[in-house]
Amino acid sequence: MRKLVICFAGMILACIAFNACSDNVTYAEMLEDEKKAINNFIKDHDIKVISQKEFQDAGCVTDVSRNEYVQTTSGVYMQIIDKGSQNLGDTIRNNDMVLVRFAEYRLEKDSAETLVMSNFDVGQISQVDIFRYQKTGTSTSGIFSSGMMYYVYQSQTVPQGWLVPFNYVRDGARVKLIVPSKMGHETAMSGVKAYYYDIHKFQLYR
């Protein structure tokens, strides 16, 4: 009888272990889910994706009337709504402080987007997100000094995806971005989640 109980208990533990393993999602599966979320978002929002060559041939602009986004080599999808200042001196340079008005959405599997945070309705200049842009050779980074992103995620690191437009825009630019996890913040990377950003303004603060 005792052997039967032990055998039965062993079978139960084996079933539990099997179910636990079957519930584990691999990194490859998480990447596939992320890809589907991005593709569904693009499809359901009637986004026309153009290549890097098409983007360059057009003068590094996207046709907003056609809802164009360029797929960059980094994997970020970018729509430039407004390139910003016409003054070439207003290009964003190394060690510039940048003020940002933005809304952040997490992309879900079913193509919906969930609003995570936004500082659109915060009027005071001291309550926008602020970071220092740094560039050394081809390497770029950003360090938050204040704002919602810093407060919510408890990290000073600016998502790499936010920095992609800086090669093409200047002070006062507005862009929209679909940022895959590898170009996102730490929470995006650890959860393998893509995020969508409506950045109303990159404003220089010199």
HUTA-V892530 format. One line per field, one symbol per residue. ss: DSSP state (A for helix, B for strand, O for the rest). psi: psi as a letter, one per 30 degrees, with the letter a starting at -180 (. if undefined). burial: # if it has 16 or more other ideal C-beta (glycine too) atoms within 10 Angstrom, else .. A space follows every 50 residues. Layout:
BEGIN
ss: ???
psi: ???
burial: ???
END
This chain:
BEGIN
ss: OAAAAAAAAAAAAAAAAAAAAAAOOOAAAAAAAAAAAAAAAAAAOOOBBB OAAAAAAOOOOOOAAAOBBBBOOOOOBBBBBBOOOOOAAABOOOOOBBBB BBBBBBBOOOOOBBBBBBOOOOOOAAAOBBBBBBBBOOBBBBBBBBOAAA AAAOOOBOOAAAAAAAAOOBOOBBBBBBBOAAAOOAAAAAAOOOBBBBBB BBBBOO
psi: eeeeeeeeeeeeeeeeeeeeeffkkleeeeeeeeeeeeeeeeefghkjkl leeeeefgghlkjefghkkkjlfffkkkkjekfakfjffgkklkgkkkkk klkkkkklegflkkkelkgegjekffglkklkkkkjbfkllkjkflleee eefhkfkkkefffefffflakglklkkjjlefgaleeeeefhkkkkkjjf kjkki.
burial: ................................##..##.###....#..# ....#......#.....#####..######..###....#.#...#.### #######...#.#..#..#........######.#....#.#.#..#### ..#....#########.##################.##...######### ####..
END
